[in-house]
Amino acid sequence: MGRLLLERAEHKARAASRFELRLLTNGAFAANVSLYKKHGYTIDREEPFMNGTTVYMSKKLA
């Protein structure tokens, strides 16, 4: 399901003439970070948030 949602978001971004997608996730969800990396997202930065870490990621679109 996650892969399909990412594909849909990328399609809509391209259709809107956007060439980069950005997202954030909780660092505690390692499976999310792994999924995003597997689909070409890179970590831009990590910031402490409450008792956890916010992970900011992005992907350049062709």
Phi, psi and omega in degrees: 000318180299318179299317180295321178294320177297316179299318180296316179298318179295319178299313181294322179296314179298318180297333179266014179060035174257137185239019174208139173245141177233148178210167173223152180213168177275128180300339179292340180265075183302327179296324178294311180301317179298316179300313181297317178299318180300332181258019170097003178279147177240154178279124178271318178193164176230138180227141175296141176214118184052242180257019183222204182224131173268130180251119178263128184228158177210163178216129173281136179256143180281000000 
